[in-house]
Amino acid sequence: MCVLCGLLLNVMAVLNTGTMVDGVAAAVGREPILQSEVIEEAGAELQSLRDSGLSPSELERQADAALRRALDRLIEYKLVYREAAGKKIEIPEKQIERRVTAIRRQYPSQEAFLKALADSGRTVDTLRDEVRKQMTALLFARAKRRQFEQEVTVTEEDIRRYYEENTEQFHHGPRVRARRIFIAAGRDPESRQEARKRAEDILDRLRKGADFAQTALDESDGPEAEDAGMMGWIQGDSLVPALRDALAQLEPGQLSDIIETDFGYHILLLEERQEAGEISLEQARAEIEPLVRRQKSDERYQRWVNTLRQQADVRLFVQ
């Protein structure tokens, strides 16, 4: 069933023409969340779906799920920002500008971008303020997750149970573990040139010794950015050919060159390569412990967010 059908009516209009009829999707207390904000938050996923060749019904289903996730994230941002308000959290202006630029690239032109803002009653300055608040919430949430990770206890029984319940992870074909920094790019030449220059600057810093994980946290537009660029273990054809072929050429610890795809530019770091085989519990222990710790801390974090949501006046206006 389409949970956000009203929003879906606007999605293709934004992607194709940059126009939409805006409305309120939800509210946290007196703070509204506009439909345009939800579409902007889901922008990268929606762009990918548009170019995926899916059937109309499957496109609608997946777009609905992407919008639902985006709306939940925006509600979470506002709830967490309330907790972060008053804390001394500095967001560099260049990070705010990069996010604003990434949102602008979702529209076919600067004029369409400005018109969409005007239609929703916003300006570029108010958009920057929204982005600042979201980034503040993300940093505070990241600190809260780290706190929970430090507080949870992982027992021997936890490790053994994970191993026994996920045996397929420890019987594997050839695989690699890698990190990625992704710089999103639009379709117009100016946008792509700008994104390419940004990727080149990042690669230059990495080659001069910048930490890949921290750079991914600070710079990447990819979905794994909050995990310091970690893509995890990759095997088979789970990546697009350009990325898979690039990883095949790397040795552990080696950086890739810049890899261009339709969606933007990628920089990869290969961390480890393994042949097909079976990993014993003793061998897997060091790998399992942080996974279980993350799982437990994620559960604590989600309970914390759910408590904030229960204590707040959260209303949904989309059907």
C-alpha positions in Angstrom: 0.0 0.0 0.0 1.2 3.5 -0.7 1.9 5.2 2.6 2.8 8.6 1.2 0.7 8.8 -1.9 0.3 12.5 -1.7 4.1 12.9 -1.7 4.5 10.5 -4.6 2.4 12.7 -6.8 5.0 15.4 -6.4 8.2 13.3 -6.7 8.3 12.8 -10.5 7.3 16.5 -11.0 10.3 17.6 -9.0 12.7 15.2 -10.7 11.5 16.1 -14.2 10.5 19.8 -14.0 11.5 21.1 -10.6 7.9 22.1 -9.8 5.6 20.9 -7.2 2.6 21.9 -5.0 4.0 21.9 -1.5 2.3 21.0 1.7 3.0 19.9 5.3 3.9 16.3 5.6 4.3 16.2 9.4 4.9 18.4 12.5 7.0 18.0 15.6 5.3 20.3 18.1 4.9 23.7 16.3 7.7 22.9 13.7 6.3 21.7 10.3 8.1 19.3 8.0 7.3 20.2 4.4 6.8 17.7 1.6 9.6 19.5 -0.3 11.9 18.8 2.6 11.0 15.1 2.6 11.7 14.9 -1.2 15.0 16.7 -0.7 16.0 14.3 2.1 15.2 11.3 -0.1 16.7 13.0 -3.2 19.7 10.6 -3.8 17.5 7.5 -3.5 14.8 9.0 -5.7 17.3 9.9 -8.4 18.7 6.4 -8.3 15.2 4.9 -8.6 14.3 7.1 -11.5 17.2 5.8 -13.5 16.8 2.1 -12.4 14.4 0.9 -15.1 11.9 -0.4 -12.6 8.3 -1.1 -13.5 5.8 1.7 -12.5 4.4 -0.4 -9.7 7.8 -1.3 -8.3 9.0 2.2 -8.7 6.1 3.5 -6.7 6.6 0.9 -4.0 10.3 1.7 -3.6 9.8 5.4 -3.8 7.2 5.2 -1.1 9.6 3.3 1.2 12.4 5.9 0.5 10.0 8.7 1.4 8.9 7.0 4.6 12.6 6.6 5.6 13.3 10.2 4.8 10.3 11.4 6.8 11.3 9.3 9.8 14.8 10.8 9.5 13.5 14.4 9.4 11.3 13.7 12.5 14.3 12.2 14.2 16.5 15.3 13.3 14.0 17.6 14.9 13.7 15.5 18.0 17.4 15.2 18.5 18.0 18.8 17.7 15.9 19.7 20.6 18.2 17.7 22.8 21.3 19.3 21.2 20.0 22.9 21.4 22.2 24.8 23.8 25.2 22.5 23.4 28.4 24.0 21.8 28.3 22.2 18.4 30.0 24.0 15.6 29.2 23.1 12.0 31.8 24.4 9.4 30.2 26.7 6.8 31.8 24.6 4.0 29.9 21.5 5.1 26.6 23.4 5.1 27.4 24.8 1.6 28.2 21.3 0.3 24.8 20.0 1.5 22.9 23.0 0.1 24.8 22.4 -3.2 23.8 18.7 -3.2 20.1 19.7 -2.7 20.3 22.2 -5.6 21.7 19.4 -7.8 18.4 17.6 -7.4 16.7 20.3 -9.6 17.2 20.7 -13.4 18.4 24.3 -13.0 19.1 27.1 -10.5 15.8 28.8 -11.5 13.9 25.6 -10.8 15.6 25.3 -7.4 14.8 28.9 -6.4 11.2 28.5 -7.6 10.8 25.3 -5.5 12.1 27.2 -2.4 9.8 30.1 -3.0 6.8 27.8 -3.5 7.5 26.3 -0.1 7.9 29.7 1.5 11.7 29.3 2.0 14.8 31.1 0.9 18.4 29.9 0.4 19.2 31.4 3.9 16.3 29.5 5.6 17.4 26.3 3.8 21.0 26.9 5.2 19.5 27.2 8.6 17.6 23.9 8.2 20.7 22.2 7.0 22.7 23.6 10.0 20.1 22.2 12.4 20.1 18.8 10.7 23.9 18.6 10.8 23.9 19.6 14.5 21.4 16.8 15.2 23.5 14.3 13.3 26.7 15.2 15.2 24.8 15.0 18.5 23.3 11.7 17.5 26.7 10.4 16.5 28.0 11.3 20.0 25.0 9.6 21.6 25.7 6.4 19.6 29.4 6.5 20.7 28.2 6.9 24.3 26.0 3.9 24.0 28.7 1.8 22.3 31.0 2.5 25.3 28.3 1.6 27.8 27.1 -1.7 26.4 28.6 -5.0 27.4 29.3 -7.8 24.9 29.5 -11.2 26.5 31.0 -14.5 25.2 27.5 -15.8 24.9 26.5 -12.8 22.7 29.4 -13.6 20.4 28.7 -17.3 20.2 25.0 -16.7 19.5 25.8 -14.2 16.7 28.2 -16.7 15.1 25.6 -19.6 15.2 22.7 -17.4 13.9 24.7 -15.9 11.0 26.7 -18.9 9.7 26.4 -17.7 6.1 28.6 -14.8 7.0 31.4 -17.1 7.9 31.1 -19.5 5.0 31.9 -17.2 2.0 33.2 -16.9 -1.5 36.0 -14.6 -2.4 35.3 -11.2 -0.9 36.8 -7.8 -0.1 36.2 -5.2 2.6 36.3 -1.6 1.5 35.5 2.0 2.4 34.1 4.6 0.0 33.8 8.3 -0.4 31.1 9.3 -2.8 30.6 12.8 -4.2 27.2 13.2 -5.8 26.9 15.0 -9.1 24.0 16.2 -11.2 23.6 15.6 -14.9 24.6 19.1 -16.1 28.2 19.8 -17.1 28.7 22.6 -14.5 27.5 20.3 -11.7 29.7 17.5 -12.8 32.8 19.7 -13.2 32.3 21.1 -9.7 31.8 17.6 -8.2 34.9 16.3 -10.0 37.0 19.1 -8.7 35.8 18.4 -5.1 36.7 14.7 -5.6 40.1 15.6 -6.9 40.8 17.8 -3.9 39.7 15.0 -1.5 41.9 12.4 -3.3 44.9 14.7 -3.1 44.4 15.1 0.7 44.1 11.4 1.1 47.3 10.8 -0.9 49.0 13.2 1.4 48.0 11.2 4.5 44.5 12.4 5.5 42.6 9.7 7.4 40.1 8.0 5.0 37.5 7.2 7.7 37.4 10.8 9.1 37.3 12.2 5.6 34.4 10.0 4.7 32.5 11.2 7.8 33.2 14.9 6.8 32.9 14.8 3.0 31.1 11.8 1.6 27.5 12.1 0.2 27.2 8.3 0.2 24.7 6.2 2.4 27.7 4.7 4.3 29.2 8.1 5.2 28.0 7.9 8.9 29.9 4.6 9.2 33.1 6.4 8.1 32.7 5.2 4.6 32.6 1.5 5.5 30.9 -0.6 2.9 31.6 -3.9 4.7 32.3 -7.2 3.1 31.6 -7.3 -0.6 31.3 -10.3 -2.8 29.9 -11.4 -6.2 28.1 -8.8 -8.3 26.8 -6.7 -5.5 28.5 -3.5 -6.9 28.1 -1.8 -10.2 30.9 -2.9 -12.7 32.9 0.3 -12.5 33.4 -0.1 -8.7 33.8 -3.9 -8.8 36.5 -3.6 -11.5 38.3 -0.9 -9.6 38.4 -2.9 -6.4 39.8 -5.9 -8.3 42.9 -3.8 -9.2 43.7 -2.8 -5.6 45.9 -4.3 -3.0 44.9 -4.0 0.7 45.6 -0.5 2.0 45.6 1.0 -1.5 43.5 3.9 -2.7 41.6 3.9 -6.1 41.7 6.7 -8.6 38.5 8.7 -9.0 35.8 6.5 -10.5 33.0 8.2 -12.4 29.4 6.8 -12.6 26.1 8.3 -13.7 25.5 9.4 -10.1 28.8 11.0 -9.3 32.4 10.3 -8.3 33.8 7.6 -6.0 37.1 7.0 -4.2 37.7 3.5 -2.7 40.0 2.2 -0.1 40.5 -1.6 -0.1 41.1 -2.7 3.5 41.2 -6.5 3.2 40.8 -9.3 0.6 39.8 -12.9 1.5 39.7 -16.0 -0.6 36.7 -18.4 -0.3 36.6 -20.3 2.9 35.2 -20.8 6.4 36.0 -18.7 9.4 36.1 -20.4 12.8 34.5 -18.8 15.9 37.9 -18.0 17.3 39.0 -16.3 14.0 35.6 -14.4 13.8 35.6 -13.2 17.4 37.4 -9.9 16.6 35.0 -9.3 13.7 31.9 -10.2 15.6 32.5 -8.2 18.8 32.1 -4.7 17.2 29.1 -5.9 15.2 27.3 -7.0 18.3 28.4 -3.9 20.1 27.0 -1.8 17.3 23.8 -3.8 17.2 23.2 -3.3 21.0 24.1 0.4 20.9 21.8 0.9 17.9 18.9 -0.8 19.9 19.6 1.6 22.8 19.8 4.6 20.5 16.5 3.6 18.8 14.8 3.2 22.3 16.1 6.7 23.2 14.7 8.2 20.0 11.4 6.4 20.5 11.2 7.9 24.0 11.8 11.4 22.6 9.0 10.7 20.1 6.6 9.5 22.7 7.2 12.6 24.8 6.8 15.0 21.8 3.7 16.0 19.9 4.4 14.3 16.5 1.7 14.5 13.9 1.5 13.1 10.4 -0.5 14.8 7.7 0.2 12.5 4.7 -1.9 9.6 3.6 
